[in-house]
Amino acid sequence: MELRVQDGRAVLAGRDDAGEREVDPHTLPLGAGLADALHEWAKVADAVTRAETPSDGAASALVTRRGRQLAVRLAADMGTPVEYTDPVTGELVVVEAPVDEDLGETEVVVEGADGEDGEGEQPEPQEETPWGTGLTVSFIVAAVVTFTVYRLSVGLGETSQWLAVLANVLVVGGITPSVWLARKVPVWRWVAYGVVAGVLAAWLSLLLVTVLAPV
């Protein structure tokens, strides 16, 4: 089975007696939320590649990592190997279906442009949620983002209110793909929470200042 990204949507392709067929993941008996997760990943991957983001950028790295995680889940649900070409790096990734149901082990093989196999990867073990450390990171990131966005908006607003609004739209639009992917990635999700909270806090502060400012 092959996983493809076409126009911002995930498509699964396979062969039968009638030839090659492409189907929407929603038409298959996949695990809860897997089809939606595949489409979300494909949408963000398409946006990142269209924006010509460098392959070593944070958004690109998250797209690659998320793609492999979803391929592992897909191979386990379908009981068949899954392959796809990473939309960012161009590497051919082959995920073998688990052979030991008790261990639930899945091998990931990555082939580069020269066809050489990369090292096998094992699913990462589940860890307890580090609420204390995570929330601390989120708070620090939120404080930095709030201060930065607020000062940027106030500074540009002294020149032109429309310029300040445009700057906010560009900043938020630029970080949205990375934040959207990072929300489910260990460690990075706390940073994503902090970024979202910081932007909202800055906007709320700007709104209050505007409303309470003397006419």
C-alpha positions in Angstrom: 0.0 0.0 0.0 1.3 3.5 -0.9 0.5 6.7 1.0 0.4 9.8 -1.3 -0.1 13.5 -0.8 -2.2 15.0 -3.6 -3.4 18.6 -3.5 -3.3 18.8 0.3 -5.1 15.5 0.9 -4.0 12.0 1.8 -4.7 9.2 -0.7 -4.0 5.5 -0.3 -3.1 3.6 -3.5 -3.0 -0.2 -4.0 -3.2 -2.8 -6.7 -5.8 -5.5 -7.3 -7.0 -7.5 -10.3 -8.4 -4.4 -12.0 -5.1 -2.5 -11.6 -4.1 0.4 -9.4 -6.8 2.0 -7.3 -6.7 5.2 -5.2 -9.0 5.6 -2.2 -9.8 8.1 0.5 -8.6 7.0 4.0 -12.1 7.7 5.3 -13.4 4.8 3.2 -11.2 2.3 5.0 -11.8 0.7 8.5 -8.9 2.7 10.2 -8.5 3.4 13.8 -10.2 6.3 15.5 -9.1 9.6 14.1 -6.4 8.2 11.8 -8.1 9.2 8.6 -8.5 12.8 9.8 -4.9 12.8 11.1 -3.7 11.7 7.6 -5.6 14.5 5.9 -4.3 17.1 8.4 -0.7 15.9 7.9 -1.2 16.0 4.1 -2.6 19.5 4.2 0.2 20.9 6.3 2.8 19.1 4.3 1.4 20.6 1.1 1.5 24.1 2.6 5.1 23.7 3.8 6.3 22.4 0.4 4.5 25.2 -1.4 6.1 27.8 0.9 9.5 26.4 -0.1 10.5 25.9 3.5 14.1 24.6 3.8 14.3 20.9 4.4 16.1 21.4 7.7 13.5 23.9 9.1 11.3 23.2 12.1 8.1 22.8 10.1 9.8 20.4 7.6 11.2 18.3 10.5 7.7 18.1 12.1 6.1 17.1 8.8 8.7 14.3 8.3 8.3 13.0 11.9 4.5 13.1 11.8 4.4 11.3 8.5 6.4 8.4 9.9 4.2 8.2 13.0 1.1 8.0 10.9 2.6 5.5 8.6 3.4 3.2 11.5 -0.3 3.5 12.7 -1.5 2.9 9.2 0.6 -0.2 8.7 -0.6 -1.6 12.1 -4.3 -1.0 11.3 -4.1 -2.4 7.8 -1.8 -5.3 8.5 0.3 -4.5 5.4 3.5 -2.6 4.6 3.0 1.1 3.8 5.4 3.1 1.7 5.4 6.8 0.8 7.8 9.4 -0.5 8.4 12.0 2.2 7.0 15.3 0.8 9.8 17.4 2.3 13.0 15.3 2.0 12.0 13.1 -1.0 13.1 10.0 0.8 11.2 6.7 0.2 9.9 5.5 3.6 8.8 1.9 3.9 7.0 0.8 7.1 6.6 -2.9 7.7 3.4 -4.2 9.4 3.9 -5.6 12.9 4.9 -9.3 12.9 4.6 -9.8 16.6 1.2 -8.8 18.0 2.4 -9.1 21.6 5.4 -6.8 21.1 3.7 -4.6 18.5 7.0 -3.9 16.8 7.1 -2.1 13.5 10.2 -1.6 11.4 10.7 1.7 9.5 13.1 1.6 6.5 14.1 4.9 4.9 15.6 4.9 1.4 17.3 8.0 0.1 17.6 9.1 -3.5 20.5 6.6 -4.0 18.2 3.7 -2.9 20.3 2.9 0.2 18.3 1.7 3.2 18.5 3.8 6.4 18.5 2.4 9.9 15.4 0.7 11.2 13.3 2.7 13.7 11.2 1.5 16.6 8.1 3.2 17.9 8.9 5.5 20.8 7.7 4.2 24.2 4.9 6.0 25.9 5.9 8.3 28.7 4.0 10.0 31.5 3.0 13.6 30.7 5.5 16.0 32.4 2.9 18.6 33.4 5.2 20.6 35.7 8.0 21.0 33.2 5.7 21.3 30.3 3.6 24.1 31.8 6.7 25.9 32.8 8.0 25.8 29.3 4.6 27.0 28.0 4.5 29.9 30.5 8.0 31.1 29.5 7.2 30.8 25.8 3.9 32.6 26.3 5.5 35.5 28.1 8.2 35.9 25.4 5.6 35.8 22.6 3.2 38.1 24.4 5.9 40.7 24.9 7.3 40.4 21.4 3.9 40.6 19.6 2.7 43.4 21.8 5.8 45.6 21.4 5.9 44.9 17.6 2.2 45.9 17.3 2.6 49.0 19.4 5.7 50.1 17.5 4.1 49.6 14.1 0.8 51.1 15.2 2.5 54.4 15.9 3.3 54.5 12.2 0.1 52.9 10.8 -2.6 50.8 12.4 -3.0 48.9 9.1 0.7 48.1 9.1 0.4 46.6 12.6 -2.5 44.5 11.6 -0.7 43.3 8.4 2.4 42.4 10.5 0.3 40.3 12.9 -1.4 38.4 10.0 2.0 37.6 8.4 3.5 36.5 11.7 0.6 34.3 12.7 0.2 32.9 9.2 3.9 32.0 9.1 4.0 30.1 12.3 0.6 28.4 12.0 1.8 25.3 10.1 4.6 24.6 12.6 2.3 25.2 15.6 -0.4 22.9 14.1 2.0 20.0 13.7 3.8 20.6 17.0 0.5 20.3 19.0 0.8 16.5 19.2 4.6 16.1 19.3 6.3 15.4 22.7 8.2 18.4 24.0 7.3 20.7 21.1 3.6 20.6 22.0 4.4 22.7 25.1 6.1 25.3 23.0 3.1 25.3 20.6 0.7 25.8 23.6 2.9 28.7 24.8 2.9 30.3 21.3 -0.9 30.2 21.0 -1.4 31.5 24.5 1.2 34.3 24.0 -0.4 35.5 20.7 -3.9 35.5 22.2 -2.7 37.3 25.3 -0.9 40.0 23.2 -4.0 40.5 21.1 -6.2 40.8 24.2 -3.8 43.3 25.7 -3.9 45.4 22.5 -7.7 45.2 22.4 -7.9 46.4 26.0 -5.4 49.3 25.4 -7.4 50.4 22.4 -10.7 50.3 24.2 -9.5 52.0 27.3 -7.3 54.6 25.5 -8.7 58.2 25.8 -10.3 59.5 22.7 
